[in-house]
């Protein structure tokens, strides 16, 4: 049976660990026991960012993607990011700056359900795109929470700082930790 208590279990595991253990936790956690429907919101205009949990250590965000929706090329403002694909298929494209400070594509990978991807600024920049014929659902863990990041503007060919926001914040989880 799928249960919201299992989200609490995941949050507890992440809360009690350092981010050096997040990879192991996310790879070994049974996400099939969680029903994310209460946290989902969908838009025909863009992918949505739906916050499940946030404290000073990390944030847990569910992203809902319709066919073809994608992020802009961006960094992670010195924070670490794990992406776990719950449903669908994603293409992740990695970029770096060359010696002339021009953005160049390095490589891409396909992410399938139950696969984990990791990103931080040491690896460069990336973008994610729903490459599935239907909807995709991905769970993102950011350690520490990301308040803003730099997005690449293709028109000006420059990075622009952008404040990040949630489409929904349905923190249905009661914890003893202070949240913002």
CORMO-V63790 format. One line per field, one symbol per residue. burial: I if it has 16 or more other C-alpha atoms within 10 Angstrom, else O. Layout:
burial->???
This chain:
burial->OOOOOIIIOIIOIIOOOOIOOIOOOIOOOOIOOIIIOOIIIIOOOOIIIIIIIIOOOIIIIIIIIIIIIIOOIIIIIOIIIIIIIIIIIIIIIIIIOOOOOOIOOOOOOOIIOIOIIOIIIOOIIIIIIIIIOOIIIIIIIIIIIIOOIIIIOOOOOOIOOOOOOOIIOOOOOOOOOOOO
